[in-house]
Amino acid sequence: MQTIDTRGLSCPQPVLMVHPHLDADEALDVLVDSEASRENVSRAAAKRGWTVTPCECDGHVRLELRKNGVR
């Protein structure tokens, strides 16, 4: 599983960083620290068939992106 840290970046940078990984079947964790990034990354992943589970931790959110049962 890969972790992509987008904390401190403003949109559209987080989505642009995650987008190339959405064609793979590897599970991803994406760290975001703004509501806009959370919503935009989640929306982009969901449109590509990924399940997004947000986990709040220490002032940021970890978005767990999983595709077709990939763990």
PDB file with SEQRES, HELIX, SHEET and CRYST1 records, atoms N, CA, C and O in Angstrom:
SEQRES   1 A   71  MET GLN THR ILE ASP THR ARG GLY LEU SER CYS PRO GLN          
SEQRES   2 A   71  PRO VAL LEU MET VAL HIS PRO HIS LEU ASP ALA ASP GLU          
SEQRES   3 A   71  ALA LEU ASP VAL LEU VAL ASP SER GLU ALA SER ARG GLU          
SEQRES   4 A   71  ASN VAL SER ARG ALA ALA ALA LYS ARG GLY TRP THR VAL          
SEQRES   5 A   71  THR PRO CYS GLU CYS ASP GLY HIS VAL ARG LEU GLU LEU          
SEQRES   6 A   71  ARG LYS ASN GLY VAL ARG                                      
HELIX    1 AA1 GLN A   13  VAL A   18  1                                   6    
HELIX    2 AA2 HIS A   19  ASP A   23  5                                   5    
HELIX    3 AA3 GLU A   35  LYS A   47  1                                  13    
SHEET    1 AA1 4 GLN A   2  ASP A   5  0                                        
SHEET    2 AA1 4 LEU A  28  VAL A  32  1                                        
SHEET    3 AA1 4 HIS A  60  LYS A  67 -1                                        
SHEET    4 AA1 4 TRP A  50  CYS A  57 -1                                        
CRYST1    1.000    1.000    1.000  90.00  90.00  90.00 P 1           1          
ATOM      1  N   MET A   1       0.846  -1.172   0.000  1.00  0.00           N  
ATOM      2  CA  MET A   1       0.000   0.000   0.000  1.00  0.00           C  
ATOM      3  C   MET A   1       0.889   1.232   0.000  1.00  0.00           C  
ATOM      4  O   MET A   1       1.931   1.271   0.654  1.00  0.00           O  
ATOM      5  N   GLN A   2       0.464   2.213  -0.731  1.00  0.00           N  
ATOM      6  CA  GLN A   2       1.219   3.459  -0.860  1.00  0.00           C  
ATOM      7  C   GLN A   2       0.502   4.573  -0.101  1.00  0.00           C  
ATOM      8  O   GLN A   2      -0.728   4.612  -0.061  1.00  0.00           O  
ATOM      9  N   THR A   3       1.277   5.481   0.502  1.00  0.00           N  
ATOM     10  CA  THR A   3       0.725   6.653   1.167  1.00  0.00           C  
ATOM     11  C   THR A   3       1.162   7.893   0.402  1.00  0.00           C  
ATOM     12  O   THR A   3       2.342   8.069   0.099  1.00  0.00           O  
ATOM     13  N   ILE A   4       0.192   8.749   0.093  1.00  0.00           N  
ATOM     14  CA  ILE A   4       0.465   9.999  -0.601  1.00  0.00           C  
ATOM     15  C   ILE A   4       0.131  11.130   0.357  1.00  0.00           C  
ATOM     16  O   ILE A   4      -1.009  11.254   0.804  1.00  0.00           O  
ATOM     17  N   ASP A   5       1.118  11.949   0.673  1.00  0.00           N  
ATOM     18  CA  ASP A   5       0.957  13.037   1.635  1.00  0.00           C  
ATOM     19  C   ASP A   5       0.715  14.344   0.884  1.00  0.00           C  
ATOM     20  O   ASP A   5       1.620  14.887   0.252  1.00  0.00           O  
ATOM     21  N   THR A   6      -0.515  14.836   0.962  1.00  0.00           N  
ATOM     22  CA  THR A   6      -0.865  16.088   0.278  1.00  0.00           C  
ATOM     23  C   THR A   6      -1.101  17.219   1.267  1.00  0.00           C  
ATOM     24  O   THR A   6      -1.599  18.281   0.893  1.00  0.00           O  
ATOM     25  N   ARG A   7      -0.747  16.998   2.523  1.00  0.00           N  
ATOM     26  CA  ARG A   7      -0.964  18.040   3.536  1.00  0.00           C  
ATOM     27  C   ARG A   7      -0.184  19.295   3.163  1.00  0.00           C  
ATOM     28  O   ARG A   7       0.957  19.225   2.704  1.00  0.00           O  
ATOM     29  N   GLY A   8      -0.825  20.443   3.371  1.00  0.00           N  
ATOM     30  CA  GLY A   8      -0.195  21.719   3.071  1.00  0.00           C  
ATOM     31  C   GLY A   8      -0.357  22.168   1.629  1.00  0.00           C  
ATOM     32  O   GLY A   8       0.050  23.274   1.273  1.00  0.00           O  
ATOM     33  N   LEU A   9      -0.944  21.326   0.801  1.00  0.00           N  
ATOM     34  CA  LEU A   9      -1.141  21.675  -0.607  1.00  0.00           C  
ATOM     35  C   LEU A   9      -2.586  22.101  -0.828  1.00  0.00           C  
ATOM     36  O   LEU A   9      -3.504  21.577  -0.198  1.00  0.00           O  
ATOM     37  N   SER A  10      -2.771  23.047  -1.723  1.00  0.00           N  
ATOM     38  CA  SER A  10      -4.131  23.478  -2.039  1.00  0.00           C  
ATOM     39  C   SER A  10      -4.575  22.849  -3.352  1.00  0.00           C  
ATOM     40  O   SER A  10      -3.759  22.471  -4.193  1.00  0.00           O  
ATOM     41  N   CYS A  11      -5.875  22.748  -3.501  1.00  0.00           N  
ATOM     42  CA  CYS A  11      -6.426  22.156  -4.719  1.00  0.00           C  
ATOM     43  C   CYS A  11      -6.089  23.041  -5.900  1.00  0.00           C  
ATOM     44  O   CYS A  11      -6.099  24.267  -5.798  1.00  0.00           O  
ATOM     45  N   PRO A  12      -5.792  22.413  -7.011  1.00  0.00           N  
ATOM     46  CA  PRO A  12      -6.045  21.025  -7.380  1.00  0.00           C  
ATOM     47  C   PRO A  12      -4.852  20.086  -7.169  1.00  0.00           C  
ATOM     48  O   PRO A  12      -4.904  18.939  -7.614  1.00  0.00           O  
ATOM     49  N   GLN A  13      -3.798  20.525  -6.518  1.00  0.00           N  
ATOM     50  CA  GLN A  13      -2.599  19.698  -6.385  1.00  0.00           C  
ATOM     51  C   GLN A  13      -2.863  18.314  -5.784  1.00  0.00           C  
ATOM     52  O   GLN A  13      -2.356  17.333  -6.328  1.00  0.00           O  
ATOM     53  N   PRO A  14      -3.628  18.179  -4.690  1.00  0.00           N  
ATOM     54  CA  PRO A  14      -3.855  16.833  -4.151  1.00  0.00           C  
ATOM     55  C   PRO A  14      -4.506  15.882  -5.158  1.00  0.00           C  
ATOM     56  O   PRO A  14      -4.116  14.719  -5.264  1.00  0.00           O  
ATOM     57  N   VAL A  15      -5.491  16.379  -5.887  1.00  0.00           N  
ATOM     58  CA  VAL A  15      -6.145  15.525  -6.884  1.00  0.00           C  
ATOM     59  C   VAL A  15      -5.160  15.155  -7.991  1.00  0.00           C  
ATOM     60  O   VAL A  15      -5.138  14.011  -8.445  1.00  0.00           O  
ATOM     61  N   LEU A  16      -4.354  16.107  -8.421  1.00  0.00           N  
ATOM     62  CA  LEU A  16      -3.370  15.824  -9.474  1.00  0.00           C  
ATOM     63  C   LEU A  16      -2.330  14.808  -9.017  1.00  0.00           C  
ATOM     64  O   LEU A  16      -1.842  14.020  -9.828  1.00  0.00           O  
ATOM     65  N   MET A  17      -1.984  14.814  -7.735  1.00  0.00           N  
ATOM     66  CA  MET A  17      -1.022  13.849  -7.214  1.00  0.00           C  
ATOM     67  C   MET A  17      -1.615  12.440  -7.136  1.00  0.00           C  
ATOM     68  O   MET A  17      -0.913  11.454  -7.360  1.00  0.00           O  
ATOM     69  N   VAL A  18      -2.895  12.351  -6.820  1.00  0.00           N  
ATOM     70  CA  VAL A  18      -3.559  11.056  -6.646  1.00  0.00           C  
ATOM     71  C   VAL A  18      -4.001  10.467  -7.981  1.00  0.00           C  
ATOM     72  O   VAL A  18      -3.978   9.249  -8.162  1.00  0.00           O  
ATOM     73  N   HIS A  19      -4.394  11.305  -8.893  1.00  0.00           N  
ATOM     74  CA  HIS A  19      -5.003  10.868 -10.158  1.00  0.00           C  
ATOM     75  C   HIS A  19      -4.209   9.775 -10.891  1.00  0.00           C  
ATOM     76  O   HIS A  19      -4.823   8.801 -11.328  1.00  0.00           O  
ATOM     77  N   PRO A  20      -2.878   9.879 -11.051  1.00  0.00           N  
ATOM     78  CA  PRO A  20      -2.150   8.824 -11.773  1.00  0.00           C  
ATOM     79  C   PRO A  20      -2.227   7.453 -11.104  1.00  0.00           C  
ATOM     80  O   PRO A  20      -2.050   6.434 -11.772  1.00  0.00           O  
ATOM     81  N   HIS A  21      -2.484   7.410  -9.814  1.00  0.00           N  
ATOM     82  CA  HIS A  21      -2.525   6.148  -9.074  1.00  0.00           C  
ATOM     83  C   HIS A  21      -3.882   5.468  -9.162  1.00  0.00           C  
ATOM     84  O   HIS A  21      -4.016   4.313  -8.758  1.00  0.00           O  
ATOM     85  N   LEU A  22      -4.878   6.153  -9.677  1.00  0.00           N  
ATOM     86  CA  LEU A  22      -6.229   5.607  -9.709  1.00  0.00           C  
ATOM     87  C   LEU A  22      -6.437   4.568 -10.802  1.00  0.00           C  
ATOM     88  O   LEU A  22      -7.474   3.906 -10.833  1.00  0.00           O  
ATOM     89  N   ASP A  23      -5.478   4.416 -11.688  1.00  0.00           N  
ATOM     90  CA  ASP A  23      -5.577   3.370 -12.709  1.00  0.00           C  
ATOM     91  C   ASP A  23      -5.018   2.039 -12.215  1.00  0.00           C  
ATOM     92  O   ASP A  23      -5.259   1.001 -12.831  1.00  0.00           O  
ATOM     93  N   ALA A  24      -4.282   2.060 -11.120  1.00  0.00           N  
ATOM     94  CA  ALA A  24      -3.703   0.843 -10.550  1.00  0.00           C  
ATOM     95  C   ALA A  24      -4.715   0.170  -9.626  1.00  0.00           C  
ATOM     96  O   ALA A  24      -5.761   0.740  -9.316  1.00  0.00           O  
ATOM     97  N   ASP A  25      -4.399  -1.030  -9.197  1.00  0.00           N  
ATOM     98  CA  ASP A  25      -5.265  -1.737  -8.255  1.00  0.00           C  
ATOM     99  C   ASP A  25      -4.671  -1.765  -6.858  1.00  0.00           C  
ATOM    100  O   ASP A  25      -5.174  -2.477  -5.989  1.00  0.00           O  
ATOM    101  N   GLU A  26      -3.606  -0.999  -6.625  1.00  0.00           N  
ATOM    102  CA  GLU A  26      -2.969  -0.963  -5.313  1.00  0.00           C  
ATOM    103  C   GLU A  26      -3.744  -0.033  -4.384  1.00  0.00           C  
ATOM    104  O   GLU A  26      -4.125   1.068  -4.781  1.00  0.00           O  
ATOM    105  N   ALA A  27      -3.974  -0.473  -3.157  1.00  0.00           N  
ATOM    106  CA  ALA A  27      -4.650   0.357  -2.174  1.00  0.00           C  
ATOM    107  C   ALA A  27      -3.807   1.593  -1.885  1.00  0.00           C  
ATOM    108  O   ALA A  27      -2.577   1.544  -1.928  1.00  0.00           O  
ATOM    109  N   LEU A  28      -4.481   2.701  -1.591  1.00  0.00           N  
ATOM    110  CA  LEU A  28      -3.806   3.967  -1.321  1.00  0.00           C  
ATOM    111  C   LEU A  28      -4.314   4.567  -0.018  1.00  0.00           C  
ATOM    112  O   LEU A  28      -5.484   4.420   0.333  1.00  0.00           O  
ATOM    113  N   ASP A  29      -3.430   5.235   0.685  1.00  0.00           N  
ATOM    114  CA  ASP A  29      -3.818   6.121   1.773  1.00  0.00           C  
ATOM    115  C   ASP A  29      -3.386   7.508   1.359  1.00  0.00           C  
ATOM    116  O   ASP A  29      -2.243   7.711   0.950  1.00  0.00           O  
ATOM    117  N   VAL A  30      -4.294   8.466   1.462  1.00  0.00           N  
ATOM    118  CA  VAL A  30      -4.002   9.847   1.082  1.00  0.00           C  
ATOM    119  C   VAL A  30      -4.208  10.725   2.312  1.00  0.00           C  
ATOM    120  O   VAL A  30      -5.284  10.722   2.909  1.00  0.00           O  
ATOM    121  N   LEU A  31      -3.180  11.470   2.687  1.00  0.00           N  
ATOM    122  CA  LEU A  31      -3.267  12.379   3.827  1.00  0.00           C  
ATOM    123  C   LEU A  31      -3.649  13.763   3.329  1.00  0.00           C  
ATOM    124  O   LEU A  31      -2.985  14.319   2.454  1.00  0.00           O  
ATOM    125  N   VAL A  32      -4.727  14.321   3.890  1.00  0.00           N  
ATOM    126  CA  VAL A  32      -5.193  15.652   3.524  1.00  0.00           C  
ATOM    127  C   VAL A  32      -5.418  16.461   4.800  1.00  0.00           C  
ATOM    128  O   VAL A  32      -5.643  15.896   5.871  1.00  0.00           O  
ATOM    129  N   ASP A  33      -5.356  17.788   4.677  1.00  0.00           N  
ATOM    130  CA  ASP A  33      -5.577  18.617   5.855  1.00  0.00           C  
ATOM    131  C   ASP A  33      -6.568  19.758   5.606  1.00  0.00           C  
ATOM    132  O   ASP A  33      -6.635  20.708   6.386  1.00  0.00           O  
ATOM    133  N   SER A  34      -7.323  19.659   4.534  1.00  0.00           N  
ATOM    134  CA  SER A  34      -8.369  20.657   4.293  1.00  0.00           C  
ATOM    135  C   SER A  34      -9.625  19.949   3.799  1.00  0.00           C  
ATOM    136  O   SER A  34      -9.561  18.887   3.178  1.00  0.00           O  
ATOM    137  N   GLU A  35     -10.751  20.556   4.087  1.00  0.00           N  
ATOM    138  CA  GLU A  35     -12.028  19.983   3.669  1.00  0.00           C  
ATOM    139  C   GLU A  35     -12.147  19.941   2.144  1.00  0.00           C  
ATOM    140  O   GLU A  35     -12.693  18.986   1.591  1.00  0.00           O  
ATOM    141  N   ALA A  36     -11.638  20.971   1.465  1.00  0.00           N  
ATOM    142  CA  ALA A  36     -11.701  20.993   0.001  1.00  0.00           C  
ATOM    143  C   ALA A  36     -10.911  19.828  -0.597  1.00  0.00           C  
ATOM    144  O   ALA A  36     -11.383  19.164  -1.520  1.00  0.00           O  
ATOM    145  N   SER A  37      -9.724  19.584  -0.077  1.00  0.00           N  
ATOM    146  CA  SER A  37      -8.910  18.470  -0.580  1.00  0.00           C  
ATOM    147  C   SER A  37      -9.596  17.141  -0.302  1.00  0.00           C  
ATOM    148  O   SER A  37      -9.609  16.243  -1.145  1.00  0.00           O  
ATOM    149  N   ARG A  38     -10.159  17.030   0.885  1.00  0.00           N  
ATOM    150  CA  ARG A  38     -10.867  15.791   1.255  1.00  0.00           C  
ATOM    151  C   ARG A  38     -11.998  15.516   0.270  1.00  0.00           C  
ATOM    152  O   ARG A  38     -12.120  14.408  -0.253  1.00  0.00           O  
ATOM    153  N   GLU A  39     -12.814  16.519   0.023  1.00  0.00           N  
ATOM    154  CA  GLU A  39     -13.953  16.347  -0.877  1.00  0.00           C  
ATOM    155  C   GLU A  39     -13.513  16.075  -2.312  1.00  0.00           C  
ATOM    156  O   GLU A  39     -14.066  15.196  -2.972  1.00  0.00           O  
ATOM    157  N   ASN A  40     -12.532  16.815  -2.797  1.00  0.00           N  
ATOM    158  CA  ASN A  40     -12.111  16.674  -4.191  1.00  0.00           C  
ATOM    159  C   ASN A  40     -11.417  15.349  -4.458  1.00  0.00           C  
ATOM    160  O   ASN A  40     -11.676  14.713  -5.481  1.00  0.00           O  
ATOM    161  N   VAL A  41     -10.534  14.918  -3.553  1.00  0.00           N  
ATOM    162  CA  VAL A  41      -9.864  13.623  -3.730  1.00  0.00           C  
ATOM    163  C   VAL A  41     -10.898  12.500  -3.632  1.00  0.00           C  
ATOM    164  O   VAL A  41     -10.877  11.560  -4.427  1.00  0.00           O  
ATOM    165  N   SER A  42     -11.801  12.600  -2.657  1.00  0.00           N  
ATOM    166  CA  SER A  42     -12.837  11.568  -2.499  1.00  0.00           C  
ATOM    167  C   SER A  42     -13.714  11.472  -3.736  1.00  0.00           C  
ATOM    168  O   SER A  42     -14.028  10.374  -4.195  1.00  0.00           O  
ATOM    169  N   ARG A  43     -14.108  12.613  -4.275  1.00  0.00           N  
ATOM    170  CA  ARG A  43     -14.961  12.632  -5.468  1.00  0.00           C  
ATOM    171  C   ARG A  43     -14.241  12.025  -6.674  1.00  0.00           C  
ATOM    172  O   ARG A  43     -14.819  11.229  -7.414  1.00  0.00           O  
ATOM    173  N   ALA A  44     -12.985  12.405  -6.864  1.00  0.00           N  
ATOM    174  CA  ALA A  44     -12.210  11.880  -7.998  1.00  0.00           C  
ATOM    175  C   ALA A  44     -12.051  10.363  -7.891  1.00  0.00           C  
ATOM    176  O   ALA A  44     -12.186   9.650  -8.885  1.00  0.00           O  
ATOM    177  N   ALA A  45     -11.766   9.876  -6.695  1.00  0.00           N  
ATOM    178  CA  ALA A  45     -11.584   8.434  -6.503  1.00  0.00           C  
ATOM    179  C   ALA A  45     -12.899   7.686  -6.708  1.00  0.00           C  
ATOM    180  O   ALA A  45     -12.926   6.644  -7.362  1.00  0.00           O  
ATOM    181  N   ALA A  46     -13.979   8.209  -6.156  1.00  0.00           N  
ATOM    182  CA  ALA A  46     -15.283   7.553  -6.295  1.00  0.00           C  
ATOM    183  C   ALA A  46     -15.711   7.465  -7.757  1.00  0.00           C  
ATOM    184  O   ALA A  46     -16.301   6.465  -8.167  1.00  0.00           O  
ATOM    185  N   LYS A  47     -15.424   8.492  -8.541  1.00  0.00           N  
ATOM    186  CA  LYS A  47     -15.768   8.469  -9.968  1.00  0.00           C  
ATOM    187  C   LYS A  47     -15.023   7.376 -10.718  1.00  0.00           C  
ATOM    188  O   LYS A  47     -15.483   6.905 -11.758  1.00  0.00           O  
ATOM    189  N   ARG A  48     -13.868   6.971 -10.189  1.00  0.00           N  
ATOM    190  CA  ARG A  48     -13.067   5.934 -10.839  1.00  0.00           C  
ATOM    191  C   ARG A  48     -13.302   4.554 -10.226  1.00  0.00           C  
ATOM    192  O   ARG A  48     -12.568   3.612 -10.525  1.00  0.00           O  
ATOM    193  N   GLY A  49     -14.327   4.426  -9.367  1.00  0.00           N  
ATOM    194  CA  GLY A  49     -14.700   3.126  -8.822  1.00  0.00           C  
ATOM    195  C   GLY A  49     -14.013   2.747  -7.517  1.00  0.00           C  
ATOM    196  O   GLY A  49     -14.008   1.574  -7.144  1.00  0.00           O  
ATOM    197  N   TRP A  50     -13.438   3.713  -6.822  1.00  0.00           N  
ATOM    198  CA  TRP A  50     -12.759   3.452  -5.558  1.00  0.00           C  
ATOM    199  C   TRP A  50     -13.707   3.707  -4.393  1.00  0.00           C  
ATOM    200  O   TRP A  50     -14.563   4.589  -4.458  1.00  0.00           O  
ATOM    201  N   THR A  51     -13.548   2.933  -3.333  1.00  0.00           N  
ATOM    202  CA  THR A  51     -14.248   3.168  -2.078  1.00  0.00           C  
ATOM    203  C   THR A  51     -13.348   4.039  -1.214  1.00  0.00           C  
ATOM    204  O   THR A  51     -12.156   3.759  -1.084  1.00  0.00           O  
ATOM    205  N   VAL A  52     -13.903   5.087  -0.626  1.00  0.00           N  
ATOM    206  CA  VAL A  52     -13.120   6.025   0.185  1.00  0.00           C  
ATOM    207  C   VAL A  52     -13.630   5.984   1.617  1.00  0.00           C  
ATOM    208  O   VAL A  52     -14.816   6.191   1.874  1.00  0.00           O  
ATOM    209  N   THR A  53     -12.716   5.714   2.549  1.00  0.00           N  
ATOM    210  CA  THR A  53     -13.039   5.709   3.967  1.00  0.00           C  
ATOM    211  C   THR A  53     -12.159   6.734   4.668  1.00  0.00           C  
ATOM    212  O   THR A  53     -10.945   6.548   4.752  1.00  0.00           O  
ATOM    213  N   PRO A  54     -12.759   7.828   5.180  1.00  0.00           N  
ATOM    214  CA  PRO A  54     -11.963   8.835   5.886  1.00  0.00           C  
ATOM    215  C   PRO A  54     -11.717   8.423   7.337  1.00  0.00           C  
ATOM    216  O   PRO A  54     -12.609   7.893   8.001  1.00  0.00           O  
ATOM    217  N   CYS A  55     -10.509   8.671   7.818  1.00  0.00           N  
ATOM    218  CA  CYS A  55     -10.140   8.418   9.207  1.00  0.00           C  
ATOM    219  C   CYS A  55      -9.494   9.683   9.758  1.00  0.00           C  
ATOM    220  O   CYS A  55      -8.455  10.125   9.266  1.00  0.00           O  
ATOM    221  N   GLU A  56     -10.115  10.261  10.782  1.00  0.00           N  
ATOM    222  CA  GLU A  56      -9.596  11.484  11.395  1.00  0.00           C  
ATOM    223  C   GLU A  56      -8.431  11.124  12.319  1.00  0.00           C  
ATOM    224  O   GLU A  56      -8.545  10.211  13.138  1.00  0.00           O  
ATOM    225  N   CYS A  57      -7.308  11.843  12.187  1.00  0.00           N  
ATOM    226  CA  CYS A  57      -6.184  11.606  13.086  1.00  0.00           C  
ATOM    227  C   CYS A  57      -5.270  12.821  13.169  1.00  0.00           C  
ATOM    228  O   CYS A  57      -4.759  13.292  12.153  1.00  0.00           O  
ATOM    229  N   ASP A  58      -5.067  13.325  14.383  1.00  0.00           N  
ATOM    230  CA  ASP A  58      -4.092  14.375  14.689  1.00  0.00           C  
ATOM    231  C   ASP A  58      -4.136  15.595  13.766  1.00  0.00           C  
ATOM    232  O   ASP A  58      -3.096  16.017  13.262  1.00  0.00           O  
ATOM    233  N   GLY A  59      -5.293  16.155  13.540  1.00  0.00           N  
ATOM    234  CA  GLY A  59      -5.395  17.389  12.766  1.00  0.00           C  
ATOM    235  C   GLY A  59      -5.413  17.207  11.262  1.00  0.00           C  
ATOM    236  O   GLY A  59      -5.458  18.189  10.521  1.00  0.00           O  
ATOM    237  N   HIS A  60      -5.379  15.974  10.804  1.00  0.00           N  
ATOM    238  CA  HIS A  60      -5.499  15.723   9.376  1.00  0.00           C  
ATOM    239  C   HIS A  60      -6.422  14.520   9.172  1.00  0.00           C  
ATOM    240  O   HIS A  60      -6.851  13.879  10.131  1.00  0.00           O  
ATOM    241  N   VAL A  61      -6.708  14.239   7.944  1.00  0.00           N  
ATOM    242  CA  VAL A  61      -7.567  13.108   7.601  1.00  0.00           C  
ATOM    243  C   VAL A  61      -6.783  12.169   6.706  1.00  0.00           C  
ATOM    244  O   VAL A  61      -6.113  12.599   5.768  1.00  0.00           O  
ATOM    245  N   ARG A  62      -6.874  10.883   7.005  1.00  0.00           N  
ATOM    246  CA  ARG A  62      -6.311   9.855   6.126  1.00  0.00           C  
ATOM    247  C   ARG A  62      -7.474   9.259   5.341  1.00  0.00           C  
ATOM    248  O   ARG A  62      -8.397   8.684   5.918  1.00  0.00           O  
ATOM    249  N   LEU A  63      -7.420   9.402   4.041  1.00  0.00           N  
ATOM    250  CA  LEU A  63      -8.427   8.813   3.170  1.00  0.00           C  
ATOM    251  C   LEU A  63      -7.914   7.442   2.737  1.00  0.00           C  
ATOM    252  O   LEU A  63      -6.886   7.335   2.069  1.00  0.00           O  
ATOM    253  N   GLU A  64      -8.635   6.407   3.122  1.00  0.00           N  
ATOM    254  CA  GLU A  64      -8.263   5.056   2.712  1.00  0.00           C  
ATOM    255  C   GLU A  64      -8.997   4.757   1.414  1.00  0.00           C  
ATOM    256  O   GLU A  64     -10.221   4.633   1.401  1.00  0.00           O  
ATOM    257  N   LEU A  65      -8.252   4.643   0.332  1.00  0.00           N  
ATOM    258  CA  LEU A  65      -8.827   4.362  -0.985  1.00  0.00           C  
ATOM    259  C   LEU A  65      -8.602   2.899  -1.313  1.00  0.00           C  
ATOM    260  O   LEU A  65      -7.469   2.417  -1.317  1.00  0.00           O  
ATOM    261  N   ARG A  66      -9.693   2.197  -1.589  1.00  0.00           N  
ATOM    262  CA  ARG A  66      -9.631   0.773  -1.921  1.00  0.00           C  
ATOM    263  C   ARG A  66     -10.463   0.529  -3.169  1.00  0.00           C  
ATOM    264  O   ARG A  66     -11.544   1.096  -3.332  1.00  0.00           O  
ATOM    265  N   LYS A  67      -9.951  -0.314  -4.039  1.00  0.00           N  
ATOM    266  CA  LYS A  67     -10.664  -0.598  -5.292  1.00  0.00           C  
ATOM    267  C   LYS A  67     -10.954  -2.083  -5.397  1.00  0.00           C  
ATOM    268  O   LYS A  67     -10.061  -2.914  -5.229  1.00  0.00           O  
ATOM    269  N   ASN A  68     -12.191  -2.408  -5.672  1.00  0.00           N  
ATOM    270  CA  ASN A  68     -12.601  -3.799  -5.937  1.00  0.00           C  
ATOM    271  C   ASN A  68     -12.064  -4.789  -4.923  1.00  0.00           C  
ATOM    272  O   ASN A  68     -11.540  -5.838  -5.300  1.00  0.00           O  
ATOM    273  N   GLY A  69     -12.184  -4.477  -3.652  1.00  0.00           N  
ATOM    274  CA  GLY A  69     -11.768  -5.399  -2.606  1.00  0.00           C  
ATOM    275  C   GLY A  69     -10.277  -5.448  -2.352  1.00  0.00           C  
ATOM    276  O   GLY A  69      -9.818  -6.319  -1.613  1.00  0.00           O  
ATOM    277  N   VAL A  70      -9.506  -4.550  -2.932  1.00  0.00           N  
ATOM    278  CA  VAL A  70      -8.052  -4.526  -2.698  1.00  0.00           C  
ATOM    279  C   VAL A  70      -7.813  -4.039  -1.284  1.00  0.00           C  
ATOM    280  O   VAL A  70      -8.425  -3.063  -0.849  1.00  0.00           O  
ATOM    281  N   ARG A  71      -6.948  -4.696  -0.578  1.00  0.00           N  
ATOM    282  CA  ARG A  71      -6.644  -4.315   0.811  1.00  0.00           C  
ATOM    283  C   ARG A  71      -5.236  -3.831   0.923  1.00  0.00           C  
ATOM    284  O   ARG A  71      -4.794  -3.466   2.012  1.00  0.00           O  
TER     285      ARG A  71                                                      
END                                                                             
